[in-house]
Amino acid sequence: MTYRILVAYASKYGATAEIARKIGQVLTEAGLKVNILPAEKVTDLSPFDAVVLGSAVYQGHWRQEAVTFLEDYKTLLAKIPVWVFSSGPTGSGDPVELSRGWHFPSEQQSMVNRIHARDVALFNGVLDTSKLNFAERNVVKEFSAPVGDFRDWHAIISWAVSIVASLRPEVGE
């Protein structure tokens, strides 16, 4: 059996897309067949045996493309293995601590519970002021948000490896 995994993501400035590509790379290197797509480009889940869905987080909310993906495919997602990740907090250290205990958008928590997501991860993100519009730069300045790339690639790779380990019995390897 060829086990096919979709890694779908919603990214505004590209940092979450890069996380999705790294997860896809780890899964591919483990011998799994992987498609990596922006969430809004997905038109059919039937070819896939599992899904990894990620979204950038802004002010505690997922991007609309990821929310729409969850809503559109909730019935199919409930029937296959699903992993979910968010990226967003900036600064060094544990992203949940940096987010003052925030782990996942409450608006989507019930849906993620209904699809029985196998794991929900939160990764540090990137804040590059050169990509922000005037209003966004003012918010960053007002809240003194840490600027830079704070993604922990070791944590991201480890999480992807845990997905591979979880799928091994199902893939038959």
GIHUMO-V625648 format. One record per backbone hydrogen bond with DSSP energy under -1.0 kcal/mol. CO is the residue of the C=O (numbers start at 1). NH is the residue of the N-H. E is the energy in kcal/mol with one decimal. If there is no record, write none. Layout:
CO/NH/E, CO/NH/E
This chain:
3/33/-1.8, 4/49/-3.2, 4/50/-1.1, 5/35/-2.5, 6/52/-3.0, 7/37/-2.3, 8/54/-2.2, 9/39/-3.6, 10/56/-2.2, 14/18/-2.0, 15/19/-1.7, 16/20/-2.5, 17/21/-2.4, 18/22/-2.0, 19/23/-2.5, 20/24/-2.7, 21/25/-2.4, 22/26/-2.3, 23/27/-2.3, 24/28/-2.5, 25/29/-2.8, 26/30/-1.0, 27/32/-2.1, 28/31/-2.2, 33/5/-3.0, 35/7/-3.2, 37/9/-1.4, 38/41/-2.1, 39/42/-1.2, 45/48/-2.3, 50/6/-2.3, 51/83/-2.2, 52/8/-2.8, 53/85/-2.5, 54/10/-1.5, 55/87/-2.1, 58/61/-1.6, 61/58/-2.5, 63/67/-1.7, 64/68/-3.0, 65/69/-1.9, 66/70/-2.4, 67/71/-2.4, 68/72/-3.2, 69/73/-2.2, 73/77/-3.0, 74/78/-1.4, 76/79/-1.5, 81/51/-2.3, 82/118/-3.1, 83/53/-2.8, 84/121/-2.7, 85/55/-1.7, 86/123/-2.9, 87/57/-2.3, 89/125/-3.1, 94/98/-2.6, 95/99/-1.5, 96/101/-3.0, 97/100/-1.8, 99/102/-1.5, 105/108/-1.2, 108/112/-2.4, 109/113/-2.3, 110/114/-2.1, 111/115/-1.9, 112/117/-1.9, 119/84/-2.5, 121/86/-2.1, 123/88/-1.8, 125/150/-2.5, 127/148/-2.1, 128/131/-2.0, 133/137/-2.6, 134/138/-2.0, 135/139/-1.9, 136/140/-2.3, 137/141/-2.4, 138/142/-2.7, 139/143/-2.3, 140/145/-1.7, 148/127/-2.9, 152/156/-2.2, 153/157/-2.8, 154/158/-2.6, 155/159/-2.2, 156/160/-2.1, 157/161/-2.6, 158/162/-1.9, 159/163/-1.4, 160/164/-2.0, 161/165/-2.6, 162/166/-2.1, 163/167/-1.9, 164/168/-1.5, 167/171/-2.7, 168/172/-1.9, 168/173/-1.5
